[in-house]
Amino acid sequence: MDLYLQVGHGMMEHCRHLLGVWGGGTAILSPRDLDDRQLHTLSDQLRALPGGQVLLDPQFFLPHADHVRLRSHAFWPDAYETASFFEGSALRDLISKLVDLNTGLGTAGLILPGLLAVGIDDDWVHTQNSILDVGRELGGDRQVLMTIALNADTTRDQDQIAALLEVASSWKADGFYVVFEHPGGDYLVQDPNWLANVLDLVAGLRLTGAIVVVGYCNHQMLATSVAGANALCSGTWMNVRSFPPDKFRTAYDDEIRRRSTWYYCPQSQSEYKIPFLDIAQRRGVLNEMAPSPALDGGYVRGLFEGPQPSTIDFSEQPAFRHYLYALRGQAQSVARDTYDEALAAQSELLDRAEVLLSKLTEKGVRGQLRDFSECVDVNRAALATLDSIRGPVLRRRWNDLRNGF
């Protein structure tokens, strides 16, 4: 499983740096966060790097979105009439302009727009069908990824997921770009049914023969490797590590205004503010929080070299780059040759996290709202549910699912 960079606020230099360090990779460009000039500049720079490529997220989840930069792009319609937009020339104009933009950006594939689903009803399915039909017609020989965006209640509903998978079996997309709203806007989700349905949907889509890219992810979504996901997308701020639909509205007030610097501890799957690393040092457990050599890009080394961590000049830049470097390493490390090995790798990841989290908690080292302690059993339950529902067929089809994008 690969990690794609989900471009958000202030990520241009991070993308250039990380794709350079990695020797290639993919970035999902964001019209909300980049104007037209920046889209083309960043695309040219990333594609100039060895192995660098880009995709474009149209972000047409909420057609009535009023985010100024998002609406400034040529593909965004001047007017949107719910009843007629997807029946005539307006849809063709939208997708035609998106095709032109993708051509100009040199994208590796065409991500089609998709409305946020508040239920898998006939209207939503008809809209998806219309978008795919026109996208296939106008997209030429491009690989076409169909957007599936679900609100939290739809994702929670097992019957809705079953209905979605039933209609998806007839969609002839090359792949799916799936995004999920988190319940209650939580960063780490504590609803095992939500996560179980995410895994079921990813697995069901993969079993149709399509690729699946899961957008707006954090490390909790490493579990999708067992469902056969081809790639996760993640970024710097929390609003590109989860999917808050309101971020596409002008009034959205996000965490960028409340800056804090966090250290991601891969082995505990938790993030910590730097003062808690001071506590870890005083309690003799700081070294156990250092990343393994395979997940250490050198961005956080100073935190573990002796001085009190809070006295180290540790800023957002190395914190973000460490998170993405480590998450990419984890995503690649949990990919396995068989389904049972992939499931065992996740179990091992959770077991190690649980042991370390227990020790850190005992010493007073906590990740507050980014602590994974309450999610260990959530992920276990979701994985067990996936295994009971999809395990036999995933075992048989695993070699087929290992084809990437």
ZIMO-V487283 format. One line per field, one symbol per residue. burial: + if it has 16 or more other C-alpha atoms within 10 Angstrom, else -. Layout:
BEGIN
burial=???
END
This chain:
BEGIN
burial=++++++++--++-+++-+++---++++++++++++---++-+++-++----++++++++++-+-+-+--++++-+++-------++---+++-++++++-++--+++++++++++++-++---++-++++++-+++-++--+++++++++++++++-+-+++-++--+--+++++++++++++---+++++++++++++++++++++++++++++++++++++++++++++++++++++++++++-+++-----------++++++++++++++-++++++---++-++++---+++-++--++---++----+---+++++++++++++++-+++-++--++-+++-+++-++-++--+----+++--++++-+++++++++-+++--++--+---+--++---
END
